[in-house]
């Protein structure tokens, strides 16, 4: 879902409240408001958060925040009341035009949009951003550091690190604990909240790999025979690489 730009639901029946209640895209504005207010009041990394109550009140409690585009198919049968084994054709007309609606996606607008036509893709994206509602996520001028940053994980997982505390390498502990040991302790927490969060173990493991690779790279560069090893790698025959691959 990280690479999805938009969702579209296709069907021959107009959605009703019963379908909306089962969609995972409903915005419970009261719950979202309380969560944001709690973070602003109790989490030091969210104290400068500006809550737009006007935008929150614009969300409906019963309808998901999506555009519903339904076209009547000019049918003389109600799709909701039609039996599944009904094979009878609709009654048509003898003379004149016969309007109909095809419920499908057409690729007419994308036929000439080649994979390498980046200018056309960019133009369509700009047009989409100007005409449609989008969510903009900003970023700070200086990125967060992976090293000696006790607020890194509390900022990413405020629901795990309540009140913005208990971060790795924090100064509130009675004695110093290494990052790896602290991660083990968090994963063995009594209510298993860190284990049940799928992204926490994955992100911590990835960051650990990044830091280990960076440290190893610095140590290798500082060795006296680094240039000799680098030259051997650059001048390595292709046949040797092919033999390693096969």
Backbone as numpy.savetxt, mean C-alpha at the origin, in Angstrom:
# Nx Ny Nz CAx CAy CAz Cx Cy Cz
-1.15 -5.23 -3.91 -1.95 -4.03 -3.91 -1.11 -2.77 -3.91
0.20 -2.87 -3.64 1.03 -1.68 -3.61 1.15 -1.01 -4.97
1.00 -1.77 -6.06 1.15 -1.22 -7.39 -0.18 -0.91 -8.06
-1.28 -1.06 -7.34 -2.60 -0.82 -7.92 -2.92 0.66 -7.82
-3.31 1.25 -8.95 -3.67 2.67 -8.97 -5.12 2.89 -8.61
-5.99 1.98 -9.00 -7.42 2.15 -8.74 -8.10 0.80 -8.72
-9.25 0.74 -8.08 -10.08 -0.46 -8.04 -11.32 -0.21 -8.88
-11.80 -1.24 -9.55 -13.04 -1.13 -10.30 -13.82 -2.42 -10.12
-15.09 -2.30 -9.80 -15.98 -3.44 -9.65 -16.96 -3.42 -10.82
-17.08 -4.55 -11.48 -17.90 -4.64 -12.68 -19.03 -5.63 -12.44
-20.21 -5.27 -12.86 -21.35 -6.16 -12.72 -22.56 -5.60 -13.43
-23.54 -6.44 -13.60 -24.75 -6.03 -14.30 -25.82 -5.48 -13.37
-25.61 -5.55 -12.06 -26.59 -5.07 -11.09 -26.05 -3.85 -10.36
-26.92 -2.93 -10.09 -26.53 -1.74 -9.34 -26.30 -2.10 -7.89
-25.17 -1.72 -7.30 -24.90 -2.09 -5.91 -25.87 -1.40 -4.96
-26.20 -2.09 -3.89 -27.11 -1.57 -2.87 -26.39 -1.56 -1.53
-27.10 -1.11 -0.50 -26.48 -0.98 0.81 -25.96 -2.28 1.37
-26.60 -3.39 1.04 -26.16 -4.69 1.55 -24.78 -5.04 1.01
-24.53 -4.71 -0.27 -23.20 -4.96 -0.83 -22.16 -4.01 -0.24
-22.55 -2.75 -0.04 -21.62 -1.78 0.52 -21.16 -2.18 1.92
-22.06 -2.79 2.69 -21.72 -3.16 4.07 -20.65 -4.24 4.12
-20.48 -5.00 3.04 -19.50 -6.09 3.02 -18.17 -5.68 2.38
-18.08 -4.46 1.88 -16.84 -4.04 1.25 -15.82 -3.64 2.31
-14.54 -3.90 2.06 -13.51 -3.54 3.04 -13.05 -2.10 2.93
-13.71 -1.28 2.12 -13.24 0.08 1.88 -14.08 1.13 2.58
-14.94 0.73 3.50 -15.72 1.70 4.25 -14.81 2.46 5.21
-15.01 3.75 5.32 -14.23 4.59 6.23 -15.10 4.92 7.44
-14.79 4.33 8.57 -15.52 4.64 9.80 -14.89 5.91 10.37
-15.48 7.04 10.01 -14.83 8.31 10.33 -14.70 8.55 11.83
-15.64 8.04 12.62 -15.54 8.23 14.07 -14.35 7.46 14.64
-14.15 6.24 14.16 -13.02 5.45 14.64 -11.70 6.05 14.17
-11.66 6.52 12.92 -10.44 7.15 12.41 -10.14 8.43 13.18
-11.16 9.21 13.48 -10.96 10.45 14.23 -10.42 10.17 15.62
-11.00 9.20 16.31 -10.52 8.86 17.66 -9.09 8.35 17.63
-8.74 7.56 16.61 -7.38 7.04 16.51 -6.38 8.17 16.28
-6.72 9.11 15.39 -5.83 10.24 15.13 -5.70 11.14 16.35
-6.80 11.38 17.05 -6.75 12.22 18.25 -5.92 11.56 19.34
-6.03 10.23 19.46 -5.24 9.53 20.47 -3.75 9.62 20.14
-3.40 9.44 18.87 -2.00 9.54 18.47 -1.46 10.94 18.72
-2.23 11.94 18.39 -1.78 13.32 18.57 -1.57 13.65 20.04
-2.38 13.07 20.90 -2.31 13.37 22.33 -1.26 12.53 23.05
-1.03 11.30 22.61 -0.21 10.37 23.38 1.07 9.94 22.70
1.27 10.24 21.44 2.45 9.79 20.70 3.28 11.01 20.32
4.52 11.06 20.78 5.34 12.25 20.57 5.67 12.49 19.10
5.68 11.45 18.28 5.97 11.62 16.87 4.78 12.15 16.08
3.61 12.22 16.70 2.40 12.70 16.02 1.84 13.96 16.68
2.62 14.63 17.51 2.13 15.82 18.20 1.87 16.98 17.25
2.60 17.06 16.14 2.40 18.14 15.17 1.44 17.75 14.06
0.63 16.72 14.30 -0.33 16.25 13.31 -1.51 17.22 13.23
-1.87 17.61 12.01 -3.03 18.47 11.78 -4.18 17.61 11.27
-5.24 17.53 12.04 -6.41 16.71 11.71 -7.44 17.58 11.00
-7.83 17.19 9.82 -8.85 17.91 9.06 -10.21 17.26 9.33
-10.96 17.84 10.25 -12.28 17.30 10.56 -13.26 17.51 9.41
-13.02 18.52 8.62 -13.89 18.76 7.46 -13.78 17.61 6.47
-12.56 17.14 6.22 -12.38 16.01 5.31 -12.92 14.72 5.91
-12.74 14.54 7.22 -13.24 13.33 7.86 -14.76 13.27 7.82
-15.41 14.40 8.04 -16.88 14.41 8.02 -17.44 14.23 6.62
-16.59 14.40 5.61 -17.06 14.21 4.24 -17.23 12.74 3.89
-16.62 11.83 4.69 -16.75 10.41 4.43 -18.10 9.91 4.94
-18.74 9.09 4.15 -20.02 8.50 4.55 -19.77 7.24 5.36
-20.67 6.98 6.30 -20.56 5.79 7.14 -21.09 4.55 6.44
-21.88 4.72 5.39 -22.54 3.59 4.76 -22.09 3.32 3.33
-21.45 4.29 2.71 -21.04 4.14 1.31 -19.52 4.28 1.24
-18.83 3.37 0.58 -17.37 3.48 0.47 -16.98 4.69 -0.36
-15.79 5.25 -0.13 -15.36 6.46 -0.85 -14.91 6.14 -2.27
-15.82 5.66 -3.08 -15.52 5.34 -4.48 -16.60 5.95 -5.36
-16.30 6.09 -6.63 -17.26 6.61 -7.59 -18.09 5.45 -8.14
-19.39 5.56 -8.04 -20.30 4.52 -8.52 -20.87 4.98 -9.86
-20.49 4.33 -10.91 -20.93 4.69 -12.26 -21.76 3.53 -12.81
-23.05 3.70 -12.76 -23.96 2.65 -13.21 -24.78 3.15 -14.39
-24.89 2.34 -15.43 -25.66 2.67 -16.62 -26.79 1.65 -16.77
-27.97 2.16 -16.91 -29.13 1.29 -17.08 -29.04 0.59 -18.43
-29.23 -0.72 -18.42 -29.12 -1.50 -19.64 -30.40 -1.59 -20.44
-31.40 -0.83 -20.09 -32.69 -0.84 -20.80 -33.27 -2.25 -20.86
-33.17 -2.97 -19.77 -33.71 -4.33 -19.72 -35.15 -4.30 -19.24
-35.94 -5.22 -19.74 -37.31 -5.32 -19.25 -37.44 -6.37 -18.16
-36.29 -6.80 -17.61 -36.28 -7.73 -16.49 -35.40 -7.14 -15.40
-35.82 -7.37 -14.17 -35.00 -6.92 -13.04 -33.89 -7.94 -12.80
-32.62 -7.56 -12.92 -31.53 -8.54 -12.73 -31.57 -9.20 -11.37
-31.99 -8.45 -10.33 -32.02 -9.03 -8.99 -33.11 -10.08 -8.84
-34.17 -9.98 -9.67 -35.31 -10.90 -9.55 -35.31 -11.98 -10.62
-34.27 -12.05 -11.44 -34.22 -13.03 -12.51 -33.66 -14.35 -11.98
-34.30 -15.45 -12.32 -33.84 -16.76 -11.87 -32.54 -17.13 -12.55
-31.75 -17.96 -11.89 -30.46 -18.35 -12.45 -30.63 -19.25 -13.66
-31.76 -19.96 -13.76 -31.98 -20.86 -14.88 -32.87 -20.24 -15.96
-33.03 -18.93 -15.91 -33.86 -18.23 -16.89 -33.05 -18.03 -18.17
-33.47 -18.67 -19.24 -32.75 -18.57 -20.52 -33.58 -17.84 -21.56
-34.73 -17.32 -21.19 -35.57 -16.61 -22.15 -34.96 -15.27 -22.51
-35.04 -14.92 -23.76 -34.51 -13.65 -24.23 -35.42 -12.51 -23.84
-34.83 -11.32 -23.74 -35.65 -10.15 -23.47 -36.50 -9.81 -24.69
-37.62 -9.19 -24.43 -38.48 -8.75 -25.52 -37.86 -7.51 -26.17
-37.61 -7.61 -27.46 -37.01 -6.50 -28.16 -38.02 -5.68 -28.93
-37.53 -4.97 -29.94 -38.39 -4.13 -30.76 -38.24 -4.56 -32.20
-39.25 -4.21 -33.01 -39.25 -4.58 -34.42 -38.62 -3.49 -35.27
-38.90 -2.24 -34.96 -38.37 -1.13 -35.74 -37.70 -0.13 -34.81
-36.80 0.66 -35.37 -36.13 1.70 -34.61 -34.85 1.20 -33.96
-34.20 2.10 -33.26 -32.94 1.77 -32.60 -33.18 0.90 -31.38
-32.21 0.09 -31.08 -32.30 -0.82 -29.92 -31.11 -0.54 -29.02
-31.26 0.35 -28.05 -30.12 0.68 -27.19 -29.77 -0.48 -26.26
-28.50 -0.61 -25.97 -28.05 -1.65 -25.06 -26.76 -1.19 -24.40
-26.44 -1.83 -23.30 -25.23 -1.51 -22.54 -24.40 -2.77 -22.40
-23.13 -2.69 -22.72 -22.20 -3.81 -22.58 -21.39 -3.59 -21.31
-21.48 -4.53 -20.39 -20.75 -4.42 -19.13 -19.38 -5.08 -19.29
-18.45 -4.29 -19.76 -17.09 -4.81 -19.93 -16.14 -3.63 -20.01
-14.86 -3.94 -19.95 -13.82 -2.93 -20.11 -13.35 -2.93 -21.55
-13.26 -1.76 -22.14 -12.78 -1.65 -23.51 -11.38 -1.08 -23.51
-10.60 -1.50 -24.48 -9.23 -1.02 -24.57 -9.00 -0.02 -25.67
-10.08 0.65 -26.11 -9.92 1.60 -27.21 -8.99 2.75 -26.84
-9.06 3.17 -25.59 -8.24 4.31 -25.18 -6.79 3.92 -24.96
-6.49 2.61 -24.98 -5.13 2.17 -24.67 -4.50 1.38 -25.81
-5.15 1.38 -26.98 -4.61 0.61 -28.10 -3.26 1.17 -28.53
-3.19 2.50 -28.62 -1.97 3.15 -29.09 -1.01 3.48 -27.96
-1.31 3.02 -26.76 -0.44 3.31 -25.62 0.58 2.18 -25.48
1.71 2.33 -26.15 2.73 1.30 -26.13 3.47 1.30 -24.81
4.18 0.20 -24.57 4.90 0.07 -23.30 6.03 1.08 -23.18
6.61 1.47 -24.32 7.74 2.41 -24.28 7.31 3.85 -24.54
6.00 4.10 -24.62 5.51 5.45 -24.87 5.32 6.15 -23.53
6.42 6.56 -22.93 6.36 7.12 -21.59 5.68 8.49 -21.57
5.81 9.26 -22.64 5.19 10.58 -22.67 3.67 10.47 -22.62
3.12 9.50 -23.36 1.67 9.31 -23.33 1.20 8.84 -21.97
1.97 7.93 -21.37 1.62 7.45 -20.03 1.65 8.60 -19.03
2.68 9.44 -19.14 2.79 10.57 -18.22 1.65 11.56 -18.43
1.30 11.81 -19.69 0.20 12.74 -19.97 -1.12 12.23 -19.41
-1.38 10.93 -19.58 -2.61 10.37 -19.04 -2.62 10.40 -17.51
-1.44 10.17 -16.91 -1.37 10.22 -15.45 -1.63 11.64 -14.93
-1.04 12.64 -15.60 -1.27 14.03 -15.19 -2.74 14.40 -15.34
-3.34 13.95 -16.43 -4.77 14.22 -16.64 -5.61 13.57 -15.55
-5.23 12.35 -15.16 -5.96 11.64 -14.11 -5.82 12.37 -12.77
-4.60 12.85 -12.48 -4.38 13.52 -11.21 -5.10 14.86 -11.13
-5.23 15.54 -12.26 -5.89 16.84 -12.26 -7.41 16.71 -12.17
-7.95 15.66 -12.74 -9.40 15.52 -12.82 -9.98 14.69 -11.69
-9.17 13.89 -11.01 -9.70 12.97 -10.01 -9.14 13.30 -8.63
-9.80 12.75 -7.62 -9.33 12.92 -6.26 -8.23 11.90 -5.97
-7.12 12.37 -5.44 -6.00 11.49 -5.15 -5.52 11.76 -3.73
-4.74 10.84 -3.23 -4.14 10.98 -1.91 -2.66 11.27 -2.07
-2.22 12.40 -1.55 -0.81 12.76 -1.61 -0.13 12.48 -0.29
0.96 11.77 -0.32 1.73 11.43 0.87 3.07 12.16 0.79
3.29 13.08 1.68 4.52 13.85 1.66 5.65 13.16 2.40
6.79 13.79 2.38 7.96 13.24 3.06 8.82 14.38 3.58
9.59 14.09 4.60 10.46 15.09 5.18 11.67 15.33 4.29
12.33 16.45 4.56 13.51 16.78 3.77 14.65 15.79 4.03
14.80 15.38 5.28 15.84 14.42 5.64 15.19 13.08 5.96
15.60 12.00 5.31 15.01 10.68 5.59 15.40 10.17 6.97
14.62 9.24 7.46 14.90 8.63 8.75 16.10 7.68 8.63
16.96 7.72 9.61 18.15 6.88 9.60 17.84 5.51 10.19
18.50 4.49 9.65 18.35 3.14 10.19 19.26 2.91 11.39
20.18 3.82 11.63 21.18 3.62 12.67 20.91 4.57 13.84
20.92 4.00 15.05 20.81 4.78 16.29 19.59 5.69 16.25
18.49 5.16 15.81 17.24 5.91 15.72 16.19 5.17 16.54
16.00 5.59 17.76 15.08 4.88 18.65 13.62 5.09 18.27
13.32 6.10 17.46 11.94 6.37 17.07 11.59 5.82 15.70
12.47 5.05 15.09 12.20 4.53 13.76 10.98 3.60 13.76
11.00 2.60 14.61 9.89 1.65 14.64 8.63 2.21 15.31
8.73 3.03 16.37 7.50 3.65 16.90 6.79 4.54 15.89
7.53 5.16 14.97 6.88 5.97 13.94 6.20 5.09 12.90
6.79 3.94 12.60 6.22 3.04 11.59 5.06 2.22 12.14
5.15 1.82 13.41 4.13 0.96 14.02 3.62 1.60 15.32
2.85 2.69 15.21 2.37 3.33 16.45 1.41 2.46 17.24
0.75 1.48 16.60 -0.17 0.61 17.33 0.57 -0.48 18.10
1.84 -0.68 17.82 2.64 -1.65 18.58 3.44 -0.96 19.68
4.00 0.19 19.37 4.79 0.95 20.34 3.91 2.08 20.87
3.11 1.77 21.88 2.16 2.74 22.42 2.89 3.91 23.04
2.32 5.08 22.87 2.86 6.34 23.39 4.23 6.68 22.79
4.63 5.99 21.72 5.92 6.27 21.09 7.11 5.81 21.90
6.92 4.86 22.81 7.99 4.39 23.69 8.42 2.98 23.28
9.41 2.46 24.00 9.93 1.09 23.84 10.65 0.89 22.51
11.12 1.95 21.88 11.85 1.80 20.64 13.22 1.17 20.86
13.81 0.67 19.80 15.13 0.06 19.89 16.18 1.13 20.16
17.16 0.80 20.99 18.26 1.71 21.36 17.75 2.95 22.08
16.67 2.83 22.84 16.19 3.98 23.60 16.98 4.12 24.89
16.90 5.30 25.49 17.68 5.61 26.70 16.88 5.44 27.98
15.70 4.83 27.89 14.85 4.71 29.07 15.06 3.40 29.83
15.82 2.48 29.26 16.02 1.20 29.92 17.04 1.26 31.03
16.96 0.30 31.94 17.91 0.25 33.06 19.29 -0.21 32.61
19.34 -0.97 31.51 20.63 -1.40 30.98 20.52 -1.51 29.46
21.66 -1.43 28.80 21.68 -1.43 27.34 21.41 -2.84 26.82
20.58 -2.93 25.79 20.24 -4.19 25.14 20.47 -4.03 23.65
21.11 -5.01 23.04 21.39 -4.94 21.61 20.09 -5.00 20.81
20.17 -4.55 19.55 18.98 -4.53 18.70 18.45 -5.94 18.45
19.35 -6.87 18.15 18.91 -8.23 17.87 18.24 -8.86 19.09
18.81 -8.61 20.28 18.21 -9.15 21.49 16.86 -8.50 21.77
16.77 -7.20 21.52 15.51 -6.49 21.76 14.42 -6.97 20.79
14.79 -7.25 19.56 13.82 -7.78 18.60 13.31 -9.15 19.03
14.20 -9.98 19.56 13.77 -11.28 20.07 12.78 -11.12 21.22
13.06 -10.18 22.10 12.16 -9.95 23.23 10.79 -9.46 22.77
10.78 -8.57 21.77 9.50 -8.06 21.28 8.69 -9.16 20.59
9.36 -10.01 19.84 8.65 -11.09 19.16 8.12 -12.13 20.14
8.71 -12.20 21.33 8.23 -13.13 22.35 7.32 -12.44 23.37
6.77 -11.28 23.00 5.90 -10.54 23.91 4.68 -11.39 24.27
4.15 -11.17 25.47 3.14 -12.09 26.03 1.86 -12.14 25.20
1.42 -11.02 24.63 0.18 -11.04 23.85 0.41 -11.30 22.37
1.67 -11.54 21.98 2.04 -11.89 20.61 1.61 -10.82 19.59
1.52 -9.57 20.03 1.10 -8.52 19.10 2.15 -8.29 18.03
3.43 -8.47 18.36 4.49 -8.28 17.37 4.56 -9.47 16.41
4.23 -10.65 16.89 4.21 -11.82 16.01 3.05 -11.78 15.04
1.90 -11.30 15.51 0.71 -11.27 14.67 0.73 -10.14 13.66
1.61 -9.16 13.84 1.74 -8.09 12.85 2.66 -8.58 11.73
2.14 -8.85 10.52 2.96 -9.50 9.48 4.12 -8.66 8.99
4.02 -7.33 9.07 5.06 -6.49 8.50 6.24 -6.26 9.46
6.00 -6.38 10.76 7.08 -6.08 11.70 8.26 -7.05 11.55
8.06 -8.38 11.60 9.22 -9.27 11.41 9.88 -9.10 10.05
9.08 -8.88 9.01 9.64 -8.74 7.67 10.51 -7.50 7.55
10.02 -6.37 8.04 10.77 -5.11 7.92 12.02 -5.14 8.79
11.90 -5.65 10.01 13.08 -5.71 10.87 14.15 -6.62 10.28
13.74 -7.73 9.68 14.71 -8.63 9.05 15.37 -7.97 7.84
14.58 -7.27 7.03 15.14 -6.59 5.86 16.12 -5.50 6.27
15.76 -4.73 7.30 16.67 -3.68 7.77 17.95 -4.28 8.33
17.83 -5.43 8.97 19.02 -6.10 9.50 19.94 -6.52 8.37
19.37 -7.02 7.28 20.18 -7.39 6.12 20.86 -6.18 5.49
20.12 -5.08 5.38 20.70 -3.86 4.80 21.87 -3.37 5.63
21.71 -3.34 6.93 22.77 -2.86 7.80 23.98 -3.78 7.78
23.74 -5.10 7.77 24.86 -6.04 7.71 25.62 -5.92 6.39
24.88 -5.75 5.28 25.54 -5.60 3.99 26.35 -4.31 3.92
25.82 -3.24 4.51 26.54 -1.96 4.50 27.81 -2.05 5.33
27.71 -2.65 6.51 28.89 -2.79 7.37 29.93 -3.67 6.70
29.49 -4.76 6.10 30.43 -5.65 5.40 31.12 -4.94 4.25
30.37 -4.10 3.53 30.97 -3.36 2.43 32.02 -2.38 2.91
31.77 -1.68 4.01 32.75 -0.75 4.55 34.01 -1.49 5.01
33.83 -2.64 5.65 34.99 -3.41 6.10 35.81 -3.91 4.92
35.15 -4.30 3.85 35.87 -4.79 2.68 36.66 -3.67 2.01
36.08 -2.48 1.94 36.78 -1.36 1.30 38.03 -0.98 2.07
38.00 -1.11 3.38 39.14 -0.72 4.20 40.28 -1.73 4.16
40.07 -2.89 3.57 41.15 -3.88 3.49 42.21 -3.43 2.49
43.44 -3.86 2.73 44.55 -3.45 1.87 44.46 -4.05 0.48
43.92 -5.25 0.37 43.85 -5.93 -0.93 42.52 -5.70 -1.63
41.80 -4.62 -1.28 40.50 -4.36 -1.90 40.64 -4.11 -3.40
41.61 -3.28 -3.79 41.77 -2.96 -5.21 42.14 -4.21 -6.02
42.94 -5.07 -5.44 43.31 -6.30 -6.14 42.09 -7.20 -6.35
41.26 -7.32 -5.32 40.04 -8.13 -5.45 39.08 -7.51 -6.46
38.96 -6.18 -6.44 38.06 -5.51 -7.38 38.52 -5.72 -8.82
39.82 -5.65 -9.07 40.33 -5.85 -10.43 40.08 -7.28 -10.91
40.22 -8.25 -10.02 39.96 -9.64 -10.40 38.49 -9.85 -10.76
37.60 -9.19 -10.01 36.17 -9.33 -10.32 35.83 -8.68 -11.65
36.41 -7.52 -11.91 36.14 -6.82 -13.17 36.65 -7.61 -14.36
37.82 -8.21 -14.23 38.44 -8.94 -15.34 38.08 -10.42 -15.35
37.06 -10.80 -14.61 36.65 -12.20 -14.57 36.07 -12.62 -15.92
36.53 -13.74 -16.49 36.01 -14.18 -17.80 34.52 -14.50 -17.73
33.83 -14.24 -18.84 32.40 -14.53 -18.90 32.12 -16.03 -18.82
33.06 -16.83 -19.34 32.87 -18.27 -19.28 32.80 -18.78 -17.85
33.57 -18.15 -16.97 33.53 -18.54 -15.56 32.17 -18.22 -14.94
31.64 -17.04 -15.27 30.33 -16.68 -14.75 29.24 -17.60 -15.29
29.34 -17.95 -16.58 28.35 -18.85 -17.16 28.40 -20.23 -16.52
29.60 -20.70 -16.19 29.71 -22.00 -15.53 29.12 -21.98 -14.13
29.23 -20.82 -13.46 28.63 -20.71 -12.13 27.10 -20.70 -12.21
26.57 -20.06 -13.27 25.12 -19.99 -13.42 24.53 -21.35 -13.76
25.19 -22.06 -14.68 24.68 -23.35 -15.12 25.04 -24.45 -14.13
